[in-house]
């Protein structure tokens, strides 16, 4: 039952096929509790993949009653990050979903704290460093430095 609910978060089937080749999504599944998966389903979260600079995404069998939260992953970034960093990035985005009332750098800290609670603090830290090194969109020096400092304090 838990696995079926988890799979329901991937209406964009190509996302699941691409990102589970090495078992990355199975590892993410193992890290999430059934209550957390239930919360993602309740919040109508969907994971999708896109290709830079833009792409068409087909979500089949999607019923939206109210709010839909999309966690979008650029397929090009999969080539940059290690599997553990990729899982940490997904955990970070899930951390944002679980902390909707927080904004700014505090939201980043809260999302990173969720990653840390799952044992992936070193992976989000190395992912931030890799994102900066590769000059990726969404990896700004000041916020990444603040997040890395915060992660080092919470060890």
Phi and psi in degrees as a GROMACS rama.xvg file:
@    title "Ramachandran Plot"
@    xaxis  label "Phi"
@    yaxis  label "Psi"
@TYPE xy
-58.22  -43.6067  UNK-2
-66.2692  -39.1277  UNK-3
-62.4629  -41.4482  UNK-4
-63.965  -41.3307  UNK-5
-62.0393  -47.5523  UNK-6
-60.165  -29.8677  UNK-7
-66.1511  -14.4545  UNK-8
-77.8504  -2.86317  UNK-9
-122.86  71.1466  UNK-10
-71.0853  -22.8264  UNK-11
-85.4886  87.2197  UNK-12
-58.1959  -30.3852  UNK-13
-64.7801  -27.7884  UNK-14
-60.9345  -52.1881  UNK-15
-63.3647  -43.4616  UNK-16
-62.6452  -44.6414  UNK-17
-69.044  -46.8837  UNK-18
-87.0644  -6.89977  UNK-19
-104.918  9.27326  UNK-20
-55.5722  -45.9041  UNK-21
-92.4669  9.8634  UNK-22
81.3983  15.5241  UNK-23
-59.9467  -42.3127  UNK-24
-73.3544  -30.1874  UNK-25
-63.6628  -37.9877  UNK-26
-66.4733  -41.2413  UNK-27
-60.9375  -44.6759  UNK-28
-55.4994  -45.0075  UNK-29
-64.2439  -27.9313  UNK-30
-78.877  -25.0089  UNK-31
-91.2517  138.789  UNK-32
-78.5347  164.226  UNK-33
-62.8561  -36.1154  UNK-34
-63.8491  -39.4851  UNK-35
-66.9894  -40.2802  UNK-36
-65.4617  -42.2921  UNK-37
-57.7694  -41.0832  UNK-38
-64.5696  -41.6304  UNK-39
-62.5645  -40.9656  UNK-40
-65.2718  -45.9292  UNK-41
-59.4612  -37.9207  UNK-42
-83.3442  3.66774  UNK-43
56.9485  53.3969  UNK-44
-89.729  137.825  UNK-45
-132.008  136.241  UNK-46
-94.8522  131.25  UNK-47
-134.143  159.008  UNK-48
-114.277  148.185  UNK-49
-135.576  165.959  UNK-50
-120.517  133.611  UNK-51
-68.9341  150.441  UNK-52
-82.1512  -14.6508  UNK-53
-157.224  162.157  UNK-54
-159.659  165.394  UNK-55
-98.9658  131.869  UNK-56
-121.129  129.547  UNK-57
-108.724  121.988  UNK-58
-111.789  112.136  UNK-59
-90.7446  152.331  UNK-60
54.0065  42.4901  UNK-61
-102.902  122.695  UNK-62
-114.261  120.776  UNK-63
-112.538  114.348  UNK-64
-112.422  92.3945  UNK-65
95.0208  -117.152  UNK-66
-93.9223  141.816  UNK-67
-126.009  128.923  UNK-68
-111.418  122.962  UNK-69
-105.802  127.81  UNK-70
-102.734  108.321  UNK-71
-102.003  130.336  UNK-72
-122.579  125.366  UNK-73
-75.292  122.09  UNK-74
-58.0502  -28.1713  UNK-75
-66.5398  -30.8412  UNK-76
-70.7618  -23.5729  UNK-77
-60.4738  -30.1894  UNK-78
-74.258  -20.536  UNK-79
-90.5645  -40.4206  UNK-80
-93.4952  150.915  UNK-81
-70.9874  162.711  UNK-82
-56.5801  -40.4033  UNK-83
-67.0784  -38.9633  UNK-84
-64.8859  -38.8369  UNK-85
-62.006  -45.5622  UNK-86
-62.4639  -41.3681  UNK-87
-61.5273  -38.924  UNK-88
-64.4233  -43.2909  UNK-89
-64.1098  -41.818  UNK-90
-61.226  -39.3269  UNK-91
-60.3578  -45.8401  UNK-92
-65.2056  -37.7214  UNK-93
-63.2642  -38.408  UNK-94
-58.4202  -36.375  UNK-95
-65.161  -41.8379  UNK-96
-59.8012  -38.0239  UNK-97
-80.3894  -5.67739  UNK-98
-131.014  59.8343  UNK-99
-68.9699  -20.8779  UNK-100
-88.418  1.38025  UNK-101
-105.951  142.12  UNK-102
-133.342  172.654  UNK-103
66.645  -151.497  UNK-104
-65.4101  -28.2871  UNK-105
-64.0732  -34.0262  UNK-106
-66.052  -38.3843  UNK-107
-65.464  -43.0618  UNK-108
-61.7964  -43.3015  UNK-109
-63.3481  -43.124  UNK-110
-65.4426  -40.9341  UNK-111
-65.0769  -34.5196  UNK-112
-63.0432  -35.926  UNK-113
-64.0789  -44.4587  UNK-114
-58.4275  -46.2093  UNK-115
-59.5146  -40.0123  UNK-116
-64.167  -20.6869  UNK-117
-96.9761  2.7413  UNK-118
85.6172  19.0188  UNK-119
-115.796  25.3532  UNK-120
-60.8977  -43.627  UNK-121
-66.4873  -30.0091  UNK-122
-74.6311  -36.7245  UNK-123
-70.6028  -35.7933  UNK-124
-62.6125  -49.4633  UNK-125
-66.9335  -31.3324  UNK-126
-65.7063  -40.6845  UNK-127
-62.3091  -44.6243  UNK-128
-63.4508  -40.1423  UNK-129
-68.1394  -40.457  UNK-130
-61.4942  -41.2022  UNK-131
-64.7661  -46.9469  UNK-132
-59.1851  -36.5679  UNK-133
-92.3006  4.5173  UNK-134
54.4532  43.7828  UNK-135
-79.5368  148.111  UNK-136
-61.1178  136.424  UNK-137
92.4514  -2.99101  UNK-138
-116.368  82.4987  UNK-139
-90.3255  140.461  UNK-140
-54.6161  -49.7246  UNK-141
-63.9978  -49.6989  UNK-142
-68.4641  -36.6349  UNK-143
-65.5283  -42.0965  UNK-144
-60.9943  -43.4542  UNK-145
-62.6967  -41.7934  UNK-146
-66.4304  -41.8186  UNK-147
-62.8887  -44.9493  UNK-148
-58.5794  -43.7546  UNK-149
-63.9061  -40.8428  UNK-150
-63.7228  -37.9657  UNK-151
-66.8062  -32.3092  UNK-152
-72.5519  -31.1964  UNK-153
-88.9886  2.98505  UNK-154
